């Protein structure tokens, strides 16, 4: 392919990819600039509260599991108590 065709085609493809990236929905990431962006789902107060509840429940389950292992280990060390 000749350079006269390849480089303009490459530049056009690059411009099209930049334009597509500017208008493509950003999903759960950071807000896009200008009119293309919306508030990310993870930054809404309801989602923040749900994520905090999930984190707290996970920490509680983890602490209960650690306590259970600790109790079993202490029973194995001194079974008479």
mmCIF file of the N, C-alpha and C atoms, coordinates in Angstrom:
data_MODEL
# 
_entry.id   MODEL 
# 
loop_
_atom_site.group_PDB 
_atom_site.id 
_atom_site.type_symbol 
_atom_site.label_atom_id 
_atom_site.label_alt_id 
_atom_site.label_comp_id 
_atom_site.label_asym_id 
_atom_site.label_entity_id 
_atom_site.label_seq_id 
_atom_site.pdbx_PDB_ins_code 
_atom_site.Cartn_x 
_atom_site.Cartn_y 
_atom_site.Cartn_z 
_atom_site.occupancy 
_atom_site.B_iso_or_equiv 
_atom_site.pdbx_formal_charge 
_atom_site.auth_seq_id 
_atom_site.auth_comp_id 
_atom_site.auth_asym_id 
_atom_site.auth_atom_id 
_atom_site.pdbx_PDB_model_num 
ATOM 1   N N  . UNK A 1 1  ? 0.850   -1.169  0.000  1.00 0.00 ? 1  UNK A N  1 
ATOM 2   C CA . UNK A 1 1  ? 0.000   0.000   0.000  1.00 0.00 ? 1  UNK A CA 1 
ATOM 3   C C  . UNK A 1 1  ? 0.902   1.240   0.000  1.00 0.00 ? 1  UNK A C  1 
ATOM 4   N N  . UNK A 1 2  ? 0.513   2.200   -0.747 1.00 0.00 ? 2  UNK A N  1 
ATOM 5   C CA . UNK A 1 2  ? 1.320   3.406   -0.861 1.00 0.00 ? 2  UNK A CA 1 
ATOM 6   C C  . UNK A 1 2  ? 1.140   4.289   0.376  1.00 0.00 ? 2  UNK A C  1 
ATOM 7   N N  . UNK A 1 3  ? 2.187   5.040   0.694  1.00 0.00 ? 3  UNK A N  1 
ATOM 8   C CA . UNK A 1 3  ? 2.152   5.939   1.845  1.00 0.00 ? 3  UNK A CA 1 
ATOM 9   C C  . UNK A 1 3  ? 1.092   7.012   1.695  1.00 0.00 ? 3  UNK A C  1 
ATOM 10  N N  . UNK A 1 4  ? 0.814   7.406   0.456  1.00 0.00 ? 4  UNK A N  1 
ATOM 11  C CA . UNK A 1 4  ? -0.199  8.445   0.221  1.00 0.00 ? 4  UNK A CA 1 
ATOM 12  C C  . UNK A 1 4  ? -1.580  7.988   0.669  1.00 0.00 ? 4  UNK A C  1 
ATOM 13  N N  . UNK A 1 5  ? -1.829  6.720   0.649  1.00 0.00 ? 5  UNK A N  1 
ATOM 14  C CA . UNK A 1 5  ? -3.124  6.195   1.098  1.00 0.00 ? 5  UNK A CA 1 
ATOM 15  C C  . UNK A 1 5  ? -3.083  5.749   2.556  1.00 0.00 ? 5  UNK A C  1 
ATOM 16  N N  . UNK A 1 6  ? -1.969  5.157   2.943  1.00 0.00 ? 6  UNK A N  1 
ATOM 17  C CA . UNK A 1 6  ? -1.889  4.563   4.278  1.00 0.00 ? 6  UNK A CA 1 
ATOM 18  C C  . UNK A 1 6  ? -1.933  5.599   5.391  1.00 0.00 ? 6  UNK A C  1 
ATOM 19  N N  . UNK A 1 7  ? -1.112  6.629   5.324  1.00 0.00 ? 7  UNK A N  1 
ATOM 20  C CA . UNK A 1 7  ? -1.044  7.594   6.421  1.00 0.00 ? 7  UNK A CA 1 
ATOM 21  C C  . UNK A 1 7  ? -2.310  8.440   6.572  1.00 0.00 ? 7  UNK A C  1 
ATOM 22  N N  . UNK A 1 8  ? -2.949  8.914   5.503  1.00 0.00 ? 8  UNK A N  1 
ATOM 23  C CA . UNK A 1 8  ? -4.244  9.581   5.699  1.00 0.00 ? 8  UNK A CA 1 
ATOM 24  C C  . UNK A 1 8  ? -5.319  8.642   6.253  1.00 0.00 ? 8  UNK A C  1 
ATOM 25  N N  . UNK A 1 9  ? -5.303  7.385   5.822  1.00 0.00 ? 9  UNK A N  1 
ATOM 26  C CA . UNK A 1 9  ? -6.268  6.414   6.358  1.00 0.00 ? 9  UNK A CA 1 
ATOM 27  C C  . UNK A 1 9  ? -5.999  6.154   7.835  1.00 0.00 ? 9  UNK A C  1 
ATOM 28  N N  . UNK A 1 10 ? -4.726  6.074   8.200  1.00 0.00 ? 10 UNK A N  1 
ATOM 29  C CA . UNK A 1 10 ? -4.351  5.877   9.600  1.00 0.00 ? 10 UNK A CA 1 
ATOM 30  C C  . UNK A 1 10 ? -4.771  7.083   10.452 1.00 0.00 ? 10 UNK A C  1 
ATOM 31  N N  . UNK A 1 11 ? -4.562  8.288   9.934  1.00 0.00 ? 11 UNK A N  1 
ATOM 32  C CA . UNK A 1 11 ? -4.966  9.503   10.653 1.00 0.00 ? 11 UNK A CA 1 
ATOM 33  C C  . UNK A 1 11 ? -6.489  9.560   10.798 1.00 0.00 ? 11 UNK A C  1 
ATOM 34  N N  . UNK A 1 12 ? -7.219  9.189   9.767  1.00 0.00 ? 12 UNK A N  1 
ATOM 35  C CA . UNK A 1 12 ? -8.682  9.173   9.842  1.00 0.00 ? 12 UNK A CA 1 
ATOM 36  C C  . UNK A 1 12 ? -9.166  8.144   10.857 1.00 0.00 ? 12 UNK A C  1 
ATOM 37  N N  . UNK A 1 13 ? -8.544  6.977   10.871 1.00 0.00 ? 13 UNK A N  1 
ATOM 38  C CA . UNK A 1 13 ? -8.920  5.943   11.850 1.00 0.00 ? 13 UNK A CA 1 
ATOM 39  C C  . UNK A 1 13 ? -8.639  6.421   13.271 1.00 0.00 ? 13 UNK A C  1 
ATOM 40  N N  . UNK A 1 14 ? -7.514  7.101   13.468 1.00 0.00 ? 14 UNK A N  1 
ATOM 41  C CA . UNK A 1 14 ? -7.194  7.628   14.800 1.00 0.00 ? 14 UNK A CA 1 
ATOM 42  C C  . UNK A 1 14 ? -8.212  8.679   15.223 1.00 0.00 ? 14 UNK A C  1 
ATOM 43  N N  . UNK A 1 15 ? -8.586  9.579   14.328 1.00 0.00 ? 15 UNK A N  1 
ATOM 44  C CA . UNK A 1 15 ? -9.592  10.599  14.648 1.00 0.00 ? 15 UNK A CA 1 
ATOM 45  C C  . UNK A 1 15 ? -10.946 9.963   14.954 1.00 0.00 ? 15 UNK A C  1 
ATOM 46  N N  . UNK A 1 16 ? -11.319 8.941   14.217 1.00 0.00 ? 16 UNK A N  1 
ATOM 47  C CA . UNK A 1 16 ? -12.590 8.257   14.486 1.00 0.00 ? 16 UNK A CA 1 
ATOM 48  C C  . UNK A 1 16 ? -12.570 7.564   15.849 1.00 0.00 ? 16 UNK A C  1 
ATOM 49  N N  . UNK A 1 17 ? -11.437 6.983   16.220 1.00 0.00 ? 17 UNK A N  1 
ATOM 50  C CA . UNK A 1 17 ? -11.352 6.335   17.538 1.00 0.00 ? 17 UNK A CA 1 
ATOM 51  C C  . UNK A 1 17 ? -11.429 7.361   18.662 1.00 0.00 ? 17 UNK A C  1 
ATOM 52  N N  . UNK A 1 18 ? -10.805 8.526   18.485 1.00 0.00 ? 18 UNK A N  1 
ATOM 53  C CA . UNK A 1 18 ? -10.873 9.578   19.501 1.00 0.00 ? 18 UNK A CA 1 
ATOM 54  C C  . UNK A 1 18 ? -12.306 10.082  19.620 1.00 0.00 ? 18 UNK A C  1 
ATOM 55  N N  . UNK A 1 19 ? -12.975 10.288  18.491 1.00 0.00 ? 19 UNK A N  1 
ATOM 56  C CA . UNK A 1 19 ? -14.372 10.751  18.520 1.00 0.00 ? 19 UNK A CA 1 
ATOM 57  C C  . UNK A 1 19 ? -15.272 9.709   19.178 1.00 0.00 ? 19 UNK A C  1 
ATOM 58  N N  . UNK A 1 20 ? -15.060 8.446   18.881 1.00 0.00 ? 20 UNK A N  1 
ATOM 59  C CA . UNK A 1 20 ? -15.862 7.394   19.506 1.00 0.00 ? 20 UNK A CA 1 
ATOM 60  C C  . UNK A 1 20 ? -15.622 7.342   21.010 1.00 0.00 ? 20 UNK A C  1 
ATOM 61  N N  . UNK A 1 21 ? -14.375 7.503   21.430 1.00 0.00 ? 21 UNK A N  1 
ATOM 62  C CA . UNK A 1 21 ? -14.066 7.479   22.861 1.00 0.00 ? 21 UNK A CA 1 
ATOM 63  C C  . UNK A 1 21 ? -14.704 8.659   23.582 1.00 0.00 ? 21 UNK A C  1 
ATOM 64  N N  . UNK A 1 22 ? -14.909 9.775   22.888 1.00 0.00 ? 22 UNK A N  1 
ATOM 65  C CA . UNK A 1 22 ? -15.503 10.953  23.516 1.00 0.00 ? 22 UNK A CA 1 
ATOM 66  C C  . UNK A 1 22 ? -16.993 10.773  23.780 1.00 0.00 ? 22 UNK A C  1 
ATOM 67  N N  . UNK A 1 23 ? -17.672 9.974   22.963 1.00 0.00 ? 23 UNK A N  1 
ATOM 68  C CA . UNK A 1 23 ? -19.121 9.846   23.118 1.00 0.00 ? 23 UNK A CA 1 
ATOM 69  C C  . UNK A 1 23 ? -19.557 8.489   23.649 1.00 0.00 ? 23 UNK A C  1 
ATOM 70  N N  . UNK A 1 24 ? -18.655 7.537   23.799 1.00 0.00 ? 24 UNK A N  1 
ATOM 71  C CA . UNK A 1 24 ? -19.007 6.203   24.261 1.00 0.00 ? 24 UNK A CA 1 
ATOM 72  C C  . UNK A 1 24 ? -19.391 6.261   25.742 1.00 0.00 ? 24 UNK A C  1 
ATOM 73  N N  . UNK A 1 25 ? -20.411 5.527   26.189 1.00 0.00 ? 25 UNK A N  1 
ATOM 74  C CA . UNK A 1 25 ? -20.776 5.528   27.616 1.00 0.00 ? 25 UNK A CA 1 
ATOM 75  C C  . UNK A 1 25 ? -19.606 5.064   28.475 1.00 0.00 ? 25 UNK A C  1 
ATOM 76  N N  . UNK A 1 26 ? -19.395 5.759   29.581 1.00 0.00 ? 26 UNK A N  1 
ATOM 77  C CA . UNK A 1 26 ? -18.218 5.439   30.388 1.00 0.00 ? 26 UNK A CA 1 
ATOM 78  C C  . UNK A 1 26 ? -18.480 4.367   31.423 1.00 0.00 ? 26 UNK A C  1 
ATOM 79  N N  . UNK A 1 27 ? -19.693 3.893   31.582 1.00 0.00 ? 27 UNK A N  1 
ATOM 80  C CA . UNK A 1 27 ? -19.971 2.810   32.523 1.00 0.00 ? 27 UNK A CA 1 
ATOM 81  C C  . UNK A 1 27 ? -19.843 3.263   33.968 1.00 0.00 ? 27 UNK A C  1 
ATOM 82  N N  . UNK A 1 28 ? -19.087 2.546   34.782 1.00 0.00 ? 28 UNK A N  1 
ATOM 83  C CA . UNK A 1 28 ? -18.973 2.837   36.199 1.00 0.00 ? 28 UNK A CA 1 
ATOM 84  C C  . UNK A 1 28 ? -17.749 3.671   36.541 1.00 0.00 ? 28 UNK A C  1 
ATOM 85  N N  . UNK A 1 29 ? -16.999 4.103   35.555 1.00 0.00 ? 29 UNK A N  1 
ATOM 86  C CA . UNK A 1 29 ? -15.764 4.842   35.812 1.00 0.00 ? 29 UNK A CA 1 
ATOM 87  C C  . UNK A 1 29 ? -16.016 6.299   36.130 1.00 0.00 ? 29 UNK A C  1 
ATOM 88  N N  . UNK A 1 30 ? -15.000 7.110   35.962 1.00 0.00 ? 30 UNK A N  1 
ATOM 89  C CA . UNK A 1 30 ? -15.106 8.539   36.236 1.00 0.00 ? 30 UNK A CA 1 
ATOM 90  C C  . UNK A 1 30 ? -15.968 9.228   35.201 1.00 0.00 ? 30 UNK A C  1 
ATOM 91  N N  . UNK A 1 31 ? -16.441 10.391  35.577 1.00 0.00 ? 31 UNK A N  1 
ATOM 92  C CA . UNK A 1 31 ? -17.328 11.169  34.732 1.00 0.00 ? 31 UNK A CA 1 
ATOM 93  C C  . UNK A 1 31 ? -16.604 11.640  33.474 1.00 0.00 ? 31 UNK A C  1 
ATOM 94  N N  . UNK A 1 32 ? -17.277 11.508  32.326 1.00 0.00 ? 32 UNK A N  1 
ATOM 95  C CA . UNK A 1 32 ? -16.749 12.032  31.083 1.00 0.00 ? 32 UNK A CA 1 
ATOM 96  C C  . UNK A 1 32 ? -16.933 13.543  31.062 1.00 0.00 ? 32 UNK A C  1 
ATOM 97  N N  . UNK A 1 33 ? -16.229 14.220  30.198 1.00 0.00 ? 33 UNK A N  1 
ATOM 98  C CA . UNK A 1 33 ? -16.288 15.671  30.136 1.00 0.00 ? 33 UNK A CA 1 
ATOM 99  C C  . UNK A 1 33 ? -17.560 16.139  29.437 1.00 0.00 ? 33 UNK A C  1 
ATOM 100 N N  . UNK A 1 34 ? -17.983 17.327  29.787 1.00 0.00 ? 34 UNK A N  1 
ATOM 101 C CA . UNK A 1 34 ? -19.073 18.012  29.096 1.00 0.00 ? 34 UNK A CA 1 
ATOM 102 C C  . UNK A 1 34 ? -20.402 17.291  29.125 1.00 0.00 ? 34 UNK A C  1 
ATOM 103 N N  . UNK A 1 35 ? -21.077 17.348  28.002 1.00 0.00 ? 35 UNK A N  1 
ATOM 104 C CA . UNK A 1 35 ? -22.431 16.801  27.887 1.00 0.00 ? 35 UNK A CA 1 
ATOM 105 C C  . UNK A 1 35 ? -22.442 15.286  27.776 1.00 0.00 ? 35 UNK A C  1 
ATOM 106 N N  . UNK A 1 36 ? -21.272 14.672  27.637 1.00 0.00 ? 36 UNK A N  1 
ATOM 107 C CA . UNK A 1 36 ? -21.225 13.228  27.426 1.00 0.00 ? 36 UNK A CA 1 
ATOM 108 C C  . UNK A 1 36 ? -21.233 12.448  28.725 1.00 0.00 ? 36 UNK A C  1 
ATOM 109 N N  . UNK A 1 37 ? -20.940 13.096  29.840 1.00 0.00 ? 37 UNK A N  1 
ATOM 110 C CA . UNK A 1 37 ? -20.801 12.378  31.091 1.00 0.00 ? 37 UNK A CA 1 
ATOM 111 C C  . UNK A 1 37 ? -22.093 12.323  31.884 1.00 0.00 ? 37 UNK A C  1 
ATOM 112 N N  . UNK A 1 38 ? -22.148 11.406  32.811 1.00 0.00 ? 38 UNK A N  1 
ATOM 113 C CA . UNK A 1 38 ? -23.221 11.323  33.801 1.00 0.00 ? 38 UNK A CA 1 
ATOM 114 C C  . UNK A 1 38 ? -22.584 10.887  35.108 1.00 0.00 ? 38 UNK A C  1 
ATOM 115 N N  . UNK A 1 39 ? -23.326 11.052  36.198 1.00 0.00 ? 39 UNK A N  1 
ATOM 116 C CA . UNK A 1 39 ? -22.789 10.666  37.498 1.00 0.00 ? 39 UNK A CA 1 
ATOM 117 C C  . UNK A 1 39 ? -22.582 9.158   37.527 1.00 0.00 ? 39 UNK A C  1 
ATOM 118 N N  . UNK A 1 40 ? -21.364 8.705   37.821 1.00 0.00 ? 40 UNK A N  1 
ATOM 119 C CA . UNK A 1 40 ? -21.124 7.265   37.873 1.00 0.00 ? 40 UNK A CA 1 
ATOM 120 C C  . UNK A 1 40 ? -22.010 6.594   38.924 1.00 0.00 ? 40 UNK A C  1 
ATOM 121 N N  . UNK A 1 41 ? -22.427 5.388   38.634 1.00 0.00 ? 41 UNK A N  1 
ATOM 122 C CA . UNK A 1 41 ? -23.339 4.649   39.509 1.00 0.00 ? 41 UNK A CA 1 
ATOM 123 C C  . UNK A 1 41 ? -22.729 4.465   40.894 1.00 0.00 ? 41 UNK A C  1 
ATOM 124 N N  . UNK A 1 42 ? -21.420 4.223   40.960 1.00 0.00 ? 42 UNK A N  1 
ATOM 125 C CA . UNK A 1 42 ? -20.783 3.954   42.241 1.00 0.00 ? 42 UNK A CA 1 
ATOM 126 C C  . UNK A 1 42 ? -20.675 5.196   43.127 1.00 0.00 ? 42 UNK A C  1 
ATOM 127 N N  . UNK A 1 43 ? -20.953 6.360   42.587 1.00 0.00 ? 43 UNK A N  1 
ATOM 128 C CA . UNK A 1 43 ? -20.851 7.586   43.387 1.00 0.00 ? 43 UNK A CA 1 
ATOM 129 C C  . UNK A 1 43 ? -22.200 8.097   43.867 1.00 0.00 ? 43 UNK A C  1 
ATOM 130 N N  . UNK A 1 44 ? -23.272 7.403   43.555 1.00 0.00 ? 44 UNK A N  1 
ATOM 131 C CA . UNK A 1 44 ? -24.576 7.827   44.052 1.00 0.00 ? 44 UNK A CA 1 
ATOM 132 C C  . UNK A 1 44 ? -24.690 7.461   45.527 1.00 0.00 ? 44 UNK A C  1 
ATOM 133 N N  . UNK A 1 45 ? -25.439 8.250   46.311 1.00 0.00 ? 45 UNK A N  1 
ATOM 134 C CA . UNK A 1 45 ? -25.558 7.958   47.748 1.00 0.00 ? 45 UNK A CA 1 
ATOM 135 C C  . UNK A 1 45 ? -26.127 6.562   48.031 1.00 0.00 ? 45 UNK A C  1 
ATOM 136 N N  . UNK A 1 46 ? -27.086 6.125   47.237 1.00 0.00 ? 46 UNK A N  1 
ATOM 137 C CA . UNK A 1 46 ? -27.678 4.797   47.464 1.00 0.00 ? 46 UNK A CA 1 
ATOM 138 C C  . UNK A 1 46 ? -26.637 3.703   47.248 1.00 0.00 ? 46 UNK A C  1 
ATOM 139 N N  . UNK A 1 47 ? -25.831 3.821   46.205 1.00 0.00 ? 47 UNK A N  1 
ATOM 140 C CA . UNK A 1 47 ? -24.809 2.815   45.934 1.00 0.00 ? 47 UNK A CA 1 
ATOM 141 C C  . UNK A 1 47 ? -23.705 2.874   46.985 1.00 0.00 ? 47 UNK A C  1 
ATOM 142 N N  . UNK A 1 48 ? -23.342 4.070   47.432 1.00 0.00 ? 48 UNK A N  1 
ATOM 143 C CA . UNK A 1 48 ? -22.333 4.202   48.484 1.00 0.00 ? 48 UNK A CA 1 
ATOM 144 C C  . UNK A 1 48 ? -22.805 3.503   49.759 1.00 0.00 ? 48 UNK A C  1 
ATOM 145 N N  . UNK A 1 49 ? -24.095 3.698   50.109 1.00 0.00 ? 49 UNK A N  1 
ATOM 146 C CA . UNK A 1 49 ? -24.647 3.052   51.305 1.00 0.00 ? 49 UNK A CA 1 
ATOM 147 C C  . UNK A 1 49 ? -24.664 1.537   51.140 1.00 0.00 ? 49 UNK A C  1 
ATOM 148 N N  . UNK A 1 50 ? -25.038 1.059   49.950 1.00 0.00 ? 50 UNK A N  1 
ATOM 149 C CA . UNK A 1 50 ? -25.064 -0.389  49.703 1.00 0.00 ? 50 UNK A CA 1 
ATOM 150 C C  . UNK A 1 50 ? -23.655 -0.974  49.779 1.00 0.00 ? 50 UNK A C  1 
ATOM 151 N N  . UNK A 1 51 ? -22.679 -0.266  49.235 1.00 0.00 ? 51 UNK A N  1 
ATOM 152 C CA . UNK A 1 51 ? -21.297 -0.749  49.283 1.00 0.00 ? 51 UNK A CA 1 
ATOM 153 C C  . UNK A 1 51 ? -20.788 -0.775  50.719 1.00 0.00 ? 51 UNK A C  1 
ATOM 154 N N  . UNK A 1 52 ? -21.177 0.217   51.536 1.00 0.00 ? 52 UNK A N  1 
ATOM 155 C CA . UNK A 1 52 ? -20.757 0.245   52.941 1.00 0.00 ? 52 UNK A CA 1 
ATOM 156 C C  . UNK A 1 52 ? -21.390 -0.907  53.711 1.00 0.00 ? 52 UNK A C  1 
ATOM 157 N N  . UNK A 1 53 ? -22.691 -1.174  53.475 1.00 0.00 ? 53 UNK A N  1 
ATOM 158 C CA . UNK A 1 53 ? -23.355 -2.303  54.133 1.00 0.00 ? 53 UNK A CA 1 
ATOM 159 C C  . UNK A 1 53 ? -22.676 -3.621  53.763 1.00 0.00 ? 53 UNK A C  1 
ATOM 160 N N  . UNK A 1 54 ? -22.349 -3.782  52.488 1.00 0.00 ? 54 UNK A N  1 
ATOM 161 C CA . UNK A 1 54 ? -21.686 -5.006  52.039 1.00 0.00 ? 54 UNK A CA 1 
ATOM 162 C C  . UNK A 1 54 ? -20.313 -5.147  52.685 1.00 0.00 ? 54 UNK A C  1 
ATOM 163 N N  . UNK A 1 55 ? -19.590 -4.060  52.769 1.00 0.00 ? 55 UNK A N  1 
ATOM 164 C CA . UNK A 1 55 ? -18.258 -4.088  53.381 1.00 0.00 ? 55 UNK A CA 1 
ATOM 165 C C  . UNK A 1 55 ? -18.350 -4.424  54.869 1.00 0.00 ? 55 UNK A C  1 
ATOM 166 N N  . UNK A 1 56 ? -19.310 -3.798  55.563 1.00 0.00 ? 56 UNK A N  1 
ATOM 167 C CA . UNK A 1 56 ? -19.476 -4.080  56.990 1.00 0.00 ? 56 UNK A CA 1 
ATOM 168 C C  . UNK A 1 56 ? -19.866 -5.538  57.233 1.00 0.00 ? 56 UNK A C  1 
ATOM 169 N N  . UNK A 1 57 ? -20.771 -6.060  56.402 1.00 0.00 ? 57 UNK A N  1 
ATOM 170 C CA . UNK A 1 57 ? -21.191 -7.458  56.550 1.00 0.00 ? 57 UNK A CA 1 
ATOM 171 C C  . UNK A 1 57 ? -20.017 -8.396  56.276 1.00 0.00 ? 57 UNK A C  1 
ATOM 172 N N  . UNK A 1 58 ? -19.220 -8.067  55.281 1.00 0.00 ? 58 UNK A N  1 
ATOM 173 C CA . UNK A 1 58 ? -18.053 -8.897  54.969 1.00 0.00 ? 58 UNK A CA 1 
ATOM 174 C C  . UNK A 1 58 ? -17.049 -8.877  56.112 1.00 0.00 ? 58 UNK A C  1 
ATOM 175 N N  . UNK A 1 59 ? -16.806 -7.709  56.689 1.00 0.00 ? 59 UNK A N  1 
ATOM 176 C CA . UNK A 1 59 ? -15.886 -7.619  57.830 1.00 0.00 ? 59 UNK A CA 1 
ATOM 177 C C  . UNK A 1 59 ? -16.406 -8.399  59.035 1.00 0.00 ? 59 UNK A C  1 
ATOM 178 N N  . UNK A 1 60 ? -17.718 -8.359  59.251 1.00 0.00 ? 60 UNK A N  1 
ATOM 179 C CA . UNK A 1 60 ? -18.300 -9.089  60.368 1.00 0.00 ? 60 UNK A CA 1 
ATOM 180 C C  . UNK A 1 60 ? -18.141 -10.601 60.160 1.00 0.00 ? 60 UNK A C  1 
ATOM 181 N N  . UNK A 1 61 ? -18.403 -11.083 58.939 1.00 0.00 ? 61 UNK A N  1 
ATOM 182 C CA . UNK A 1 61 ? -18.218 -12.511 58.646 1.00 0.00 ? 61 UNK A CA 1 
ATOM 183 C C  . UNK A 1 61 ? -16.761 -12.912 58.818 1.00 0.00 ? 61 UNK A C  1 
ATOM 184 N N  . UNK A 1 62 ? -15.855 -12.058 58.394 1.00 0.00 ? 62 UNK A N  1 
ATOM 185 C CA . UNK A 1 62 ? -14.429 -12.355 58.530 1.00 0.00 ? 62 UNK A CA 1 
ATOM 186 C C  . UNK A 1 62 ? -14.025 -12.430 59.999 1.00 0.00 ? 62 UNK A C  1 
ATOM 187 N N  . UNK A 1 63 ? -14.502 -11.505 60.811 1.00 0.00 ? 63 UNK A N  1 
ATOM 188 C CA . UNK A 1 63 ? -14.190 -11.519 62.241 1.00 0.00 ? 63 UNK A CA 1 
ATOM 189 C C  . UNK A 1 63 ? -14.781 -12.746 62.932 1.00 0.00 ? 63 UNK A C  1 
ATOM 190 N N  . UNK A 1 64 ? -15.998 -13.145 62.541 1.00 0.00 ? 64 UNK A N  1 
ATOM 191 C CA . UNK A 1 64 ? -16.598 -14.347 63.113 1.00 0.00 ? 64 UNK A CA 1 
ATOM 192 C C  . UNK A 1 64 ? -15.795 -15.591 62.744 1.00 0.00 ? 64 UNK A C  1 
ATOM 193 N N  . UNK A 1 65 ? -15.326 -15.663 61.516 1.00 0.00 ? 65 UNK A N  1 
ATOM 194 C CA . UNK A 1 65 ? -14.523 -16.811 61.089 1.00 0.00 ? 65 UNK A CA 1 
ATOM 195 C C  . UNK A 1 65 ? -13.202 -16.842 61.849 1.00 0.00 ? 65 UNK A C  1 
ATOM 196 N N  . UNK A 1 66 ? -12.584 -15.695 62.012 1.00 0.00 ? 66 UNK A N  1 
ATOM 197 C CA . UNK A 1 66 ? -11.325 -15.641 62.764 1.00 0.00 ? 66 UNK A CA 1 
ATOM 198 C C  . UNK A 1 66 ? -11.539 -16.055 64.211 1.00 0.00 ? 66 UNK A C  1 
ATOM 199 N N  . UNK A 1 67 ? -12.643 -15.613 64.804 1.00 0.00 ? 67 UNK A N  1 
ATOM 200 C CA . UNK A 1 67 ? -12.949 -15.975 66.188 1.00 0.00 ? 67 UNK A CA 1 
ATOM 201 C C  . UNK A 1 67 ? -13.191 -17.479 66.310 1.00 0.00 ? 67 UNK A C  1 
ATOM 202 N N  . UNK A 1 68 ? -13.897 -18.055 65.324 1.00 0.00 ? 68 UNK A N  1 
ATOM 203 C CA . UNK A 1 68 ? -14.159 -19.490 65.353 1.00 0.00 ? 68 UNK A CA 1 
ATOM 204 C C  . UNK A 1 68 ? -12.856 -20.280 65.250 1.00 0.00 ? 68 UNK A C  1 
ATOM 205 N N  . UNK A 1 69 ? -11.953 -19.852 64.384 1.00 0.00 ? 69 UNK A N  1 
ATOM 206 C CA . UNK A 1 69 ? -10.662 -20.540 64.251 1.00 0.00 ? 69 UNK A CA 1 
ATOM 207 C C  . UNK A 1 69 ? -9.867  -20.391 65.539 1.00 0.00 ? 69 UNK A C  1 
ATOM 208 N N  . UNK A 1 70 ? -9.902  -19.209 66.120 1.00 0.00 ? 70 UNK A N  1 
ATOM 209 C CA . UNK A 1 70 ? -9.183  -18.986 67.375 1.00 0.00 ? 70 UNK A CA 1 
ATOM 210 C C  . UNK A 1 70 ? -9.736  -19.873 68.491 1.00 0.00 ? 70 UNK A C  1 
ATOM 211 N N  . UNK A 1 71 ? -11.060 -19.994 68.562 1.00 0.00 ? 71 UNK A N  1 
ATOM 212 C CA . UNK A 1 71 ? -11.678 -20.861 69.568 1.00 0.00 ? 71 UNK A CA 1 
ATOM 213 C C  . UNK A 1 71 ? -11.283 -22.323 69.354 1.00 0.00 ? 71 UNK A C  1 
ATOM 214 N N  . UNK A 1 72 ? -11.286 -22.772 68.120 1.00 0.00 ? 72 UNK A N  1 
ATOM 215 C CA . UNK A 1 72 ? -10.895 -24.156 67.827 1.00 0.00 ? 72 UNK A CA 1 
ATOM 216 C C  . UNK A 1 72 ? -9.426  -24.406 68.163 1.00 0.00 ? 72 UNK A C  1 
ATOM 217 N N  . UNK A 1 73 ? -8.583  -23.446 67.882 1.00 0.00 ? 73 UNK A N  1 
ATOM 218 C CA . UNK A 1 73 ? -7.173  -23.604 68.209 1.00 0.00 ? 73 UNK A CA 1 
ATOM 219 C C  . UNK A 1 73 ? -6.955  -23.636 69.718 1.00 0.00 ? 73 UNK A C  1 
ATOM 220 N N  . UNK A 1 74 ? -7.680  -22.810 70.439 1.00 0.00 ? 74 UNK A N  1 
ATOM 221 C CA . UNK A 1 74 ? -7.498  -22.803 71.907 1.00 0.00 ? 74 UNK A CA 1 
ATOM 222 C C  . UNK A 1 74 ? -8.035  -24.104 72.514 1.00 0.00 ? 74 UNK A C  1 
ATOM 223 N N  . UNK A 1 75 ? -9.091  -24.682 71.947 1.00 0.00 ? 75 UNK A N  1 
ATOM 224 C CA . UNK A 1 75 ? -9.594  -25.967 72.406 1.00 0.00 ? 75 UNK A CA 1 
ATOM 225 C C  . UNK A 1 75 ? -8.616  -27.094 72.103 1.00 0.00 ? 75 UNK A C  1 
ATOM 226 N N  . UNK A 1 76 ? -7.929  -26.986 70.962 1.00 0.00 ? 76 UNK A N  1 
ATOM 227 C CA . UNK A 1 76 ? -6.953  -28.029 70.591 1.00 0.00 ? 76 UNK A CA 1 
ATOM 228 C C  . UNK A 1 76 ? -5.737  -27.967 71.487 1.00 0.00 ? 76 UNK A C  1 
ATOM 229 N N  . UNK A 1 77 ? -5.378  -26.777 71.918 1.00 0.00 ? 77 UNK A N  1 
ATOM 230 C CA . UNK A 1 77 ? -4.196  -26.628 72.779 1.00 0.00 ? 77 UNK A CA 1 
ATOM 231 C C  . UNK A 1 77 ? -4.506  -27.117 74.198 1.00 0.00 ? 77 UNK A C  1 
ATOM 232 N N  . UNK A 1 78 ? -5.641  -26.706 74.733 1.00 0.00 ? 78 UNK A N  1 
ATOM 233 C CA . UNK A 1 78 ? -5.997  -27.100 76.101 1.00 0.00 ? 78 UNK A CA 1 
ATOM 234 C C  . UNK A 1 78 ? -7.423  -27.656 76.086 1.00 0.00 ? 78 UNK A C  1 
ATOM 235 N N  . UNK A 1 79 ? -7.608  -28.920 75.791 1.00 0.00 ? 79 UNK A N  1 
ATOM 236 C CA . UNK A 1 79 ? -8.958  -29.491 75.683 1.00 0.00 ? 79 UNK A CA 1 
ATOM 237 C C  . UNK A 1 79 ? -9.679  -29.622 77.021 1.00 0.00 ? 79 UNK A C  1 
ATOM 238 N N  . UNK A 1 80 ? -8.999  -29.478 78.115 1.00 0.00 ? 80 UNK A N  1 
ATOM 239 C CA . UNK A 1 80 ? -9.667  -29.631 79.412 1.00 0.00 ? 80 UNK A CA 1 
ATOM 240 C C  . UNK A 1 80 ? -10.453 -28.398 79.818 1.00 0.00 ? 80 UNK A C  1 
ATOM 241 N N  . UNK A 1 81 ? -10.172 -27.291 79.214 1.00 0.00 ? 81 UNK A N  1 
ATOM 242 C CA . UNK A 1 81 ? -10.863 -26.050 79.613 1.00 0.00 ? 81 UNK A CA 1 
ATOM 243 C C  . UNK A 1 81 ? -12.110 -25.826 78.832 1.00 0.00 ? 81 UNK A C  1 
# 
